[in-house]
Amino acid sequence: MSDPFVIVQEDVTASFEQAKTLLVSWRKLNGKRRSPQEENEYQFMTDEVYSTANSISADLDELQETIDVAREAPEDYGLSLAQISERQSFVATGRKALEEIRRALAQPVSKAKPKAKPDSGMSDERRAQNEHHTVEFNHHQMQQQVLMEQQDEHLDSLMYTVRNIHGIAGTVNTELDDQAILLDDMDGLVDRTQSKLTAARNTVNKFLHDQSNRSLHLILILFVAILVLIVLIVFT
């Protein structure tokens, strides 16, 4: 039987991959002046990213509830404290990645500044002011680009951690299934051995209580007596 936590965990991992793909397209549209068609696509992308983020948040809340329940009685669910810790780590890492996505969506919209037409009658002071504004704008654009690249790197790192934790959880779940099969086989072997021991004991009891074997009983008693005498002679 599959672990419900692992099933939801797989859904969360897949949703993060989808959100990351959507976020890349969203940023491309967010960083330029958009045509009416691109504006519609931008709004659609925004809604999709928010919707995916909300879905991930709900799944993480559900996973957290299962962890809280299992933490009270891990043995009832066949979990160790280490496994519960790994699951808690997955949820915590997922929340950090989700926060990065929401922070990226909250960035102010950056639109390309149209180039100013040259004005032959423009004063040197006005031209200097325009050049200064252009430099500031370009600097702001570069800062935003660096910030987005840093967020992408951080998000990639978090996603890598999420995938690793998911892989570890899947491996642990597989090992638990294998161990359960081994335990079932061992239980069967113990039952068969117990049956054989019971049958042997019954046979011995029947043999010892058989009246026709009294002579053998006497021989056994004499044999034991002789052994005791030999021991006494040797050690005295």
Salt bridges, closest charged atoms under 4 A:
ASP3 OD2 - ARG87 NH2 2.23
GLU17 OE2 - ARG163 NH1 2.39
GLU38 OE2 - LYS32 NZ 2.93
GLU39 OE1 - ARG34 NE 2.70
ASP61 OD1 - ARG95 NH2 3.04
ASP68 OD1 - ARG71 NH1 3.19
GLU99 OE2 - ARG103 NH2 3.98
GLU100 OE2 - ARG103 NH1 2.73
GLU100 OE2 - HIS154 ND1 3.02
ASP124 OD1 - ARG127 NH1 3.03
GLU136 OE2 - HIS132 NE2 2.78
ASP152 OD1 - ARG27 NH1 2.04
ASP156 OD1 - LYS20 NZ 2.36
